[in-house]
């Protein structure tokens, strides 16, 4: 039984996006990697796992969890898979990463610790990043 758990853990870690190597090994970095994995899977199972692992100390009912999962999957399907292209900021209070989608859109993902009690441990905010104007 313990062998199955170890193999499952190794499989999960090995399936992580290799581009996530630029994300630091910190508590915010771990949350960022977990979100990136769930987002790129684009399915309910991965997003449920991320949502439950990122639970904060505030009580959350089943409908609220369902809503968080639904929003995550909907966003993942709209944007599609993303890969980290640049680490913008890394510290104890914020981690910001520039992401690029398959169609070339650029996004900024920001991860910050949530003050407890909160439904989440780490807040995840993703917004379209301004694209530089090319000289014409």
Long-range contacts (C-beta under 8 A, 24 or more apart in sequence): 17-83, 17-84, 19-83, 19-84, 19-85, 20-84, 22-84, 22-86, 22-87, 22-97, 23-84, 23-87, 23-95, 23-97, 24-87, 24-90, 24-95, 26-90, 26-92, 26-95, 27-113, 27-122, 28-90, 28-92, 28-94, 28-95, 28-111, 28-112, 28-113, 28-122, 29-90, 29-95, 31-111, 31-121, 31-122, 31-124, 32-95, 32-97, 32-109, 32-111, 35-109, 35-111, 35-124, 36-82, 36-84, 36-109, 38-72, 38-76, 39-72, 39-75, 39-76, 39-79, 39-81, 39-82, 40-76, 40-81, 40-82, 41-76, 42-73, 42-76, 42-77, 42-80, 42-81, 43-73, 44-69, 44-73, 47-72, 47-73, 47-76, 54-120, 54-121, 54-122, 54-124, 55-119, 55-120, 55-121, 56-114, 56-116, 56-117, 56-118, 56-119, 56-120, 56-121, 57-116, 57-117, 57-118, 58-116, 58-117, 58-118, 58-119, 60-119, 64-119, 68-119, 75-126, 79-105, 79-107, 82-107, 98-129, 99-126, 106-131
